[in-house]
């Protein structure tokens, strides 16, 4: 296997090196574009990232010129470990809501969740046209069927090479390669100059479908003069080139040849249409039927087939409910769950909770993905559970079954060499990724004073006099929990964390404030604190502590102050519990008056 992994993709790498070296030699001596013509415009460009900086995902950037503004992408992020119970994280779009009258549209670079996932939530309060390529719009249409919006979404399909007028801004879609079809970067033409937003991209000399990134158009824009380059930073720490997607196909073909007697289960990102296409083609070559499972996988594959982005040989694709009609060696399963997400199809298979699939020794699971930062533990947990059940697991560390969709250092240099921007802003990444991209820009000859490492909500202004940071706008994150959007905040998360770590004690009592009497109780109920049956003496003593607190309050002059009674009970019981157990559970007094 190591030999195969080493040899695969050597020709593609050589081709990529030749392209990059040619451009870098020509243009990397000093990467400074011609100055904008003075007197051309007295307006200002404002660039405002509302997400995607110092974080992975949640990408959203606002670009303004005078009274016109557009948003580029509108994505979501996955919650951190301390966001207990939270399903999704989306950008705070208060600024878009406040300026809806100036918003000319949301322009999408491609159809990944970190770029389009927040649209169903944002459209609840912001009614604006959505522009995207055919596959991107098709994926959004499927997503919106699950959401009830107050108005009909205005979805507009464009193609690579087309330009959309948005007030004083002209937005040009330029073809790039990525791990999803129909990806584009955006050239936003303004009266002051061109702002180029790369979106997510890589240079794939041998793409599975479609054409190579439109290097010629990027070079043409660079020769005319690019004012500002907003460049993705995800792989800015990785040297060299990102391998071609065809490398994965060769690895998968080797796996199929080496395991003719096993059912092969491949987990990958549902949006990677090219990867799924290769899996289907290789399965057909080896006489296997293909079944797809996982909600997002079914939705995106369905949209891709309907729109012509996937070609499925007749009779190869079967319903997941039909797999029992075939021997294991006749089947390939394509599933979600490559990030170890709880309740995903692969997760349920690993824990024997899937309705149609039970994994065992005759199965081979291939994780055709890399773990998103923060998901490593989840992925490791699924691999361990599969191994415990005797299932063989292959992942990228052992076999070249995944390539990134993001540009590595040499491709990022090529983008700068082609476009020759006057100003540069690294986007899409954590702080270390942005810093690494900044170093590449310095290496390519962009002066330090012209490189701007920004933060979400921070405004960058550009005019005839230059570029500078100028204030902030409302920005941040909004947490989605079930059907609730924004109703879970820091206080709720703090309470959830408190409950998870120390448990809960509820005190219930009924009092007669008029006569200063304890009518019933107190009853002390705990959850997640101690096992009551084994700690009856502790709970009895806690009741006595509460009883003394209540009697003391009822005998005082201000016994009618219910908040004072609750606070006294909470404080006295908290001190007692901590002295006995060293814990601080949440204490919830419920005091009723008759």
Secondary structure, DSSP 4 states (H G I P E B T S, - for coil): -HHHHHHTTHHHHHHHHHHHHHHHHHH-S---PPPPPTTS----EEEEEEESBSBSS--EEEEEETTEEEEE---EEPPPTTSTT--EEEE--HHHHHTTTTEEEEE-S---HHHHTTHHHHTTT----EEE-HHHHHHHHHHHTTS--SS---EEE--TT-EEEETTEEEEEEE-B-SSTT-EEEEEEETTEEEEE--S-B--TT-SSS----HHHHHHHHHH-EEEEEEE-TTTTS-S-PPPTHHHHHHHHHHHHH-TTSEEEEE--TT-HHHHHHHHHHHHHTT-EEEEESHHHHHHHHHHHHTTS--PPTTTEE-GGGGGGS-GGGEEEEES-TT--TTSHHHHHHTT--SS----TTEEEEE-S-PPTT-HHHHHHHHHHHHHTT-EEE-TTTS-----SS--HHHHHHHHHHH--SEEEEESB-HHHHHHHHHHHHHTT--GGGB----TTEEEEEETTEEEEEEE----EEEEETTEES---HHHHHHHHHHHHH-EEEEEEEEETTTTEEEEEEEEEEESS--GGG-HHHHHHHHHHHHHHHHHHHTSTTTT-HHHHHHHHHHHHHHHHHHHHS---EEEEEEEE-
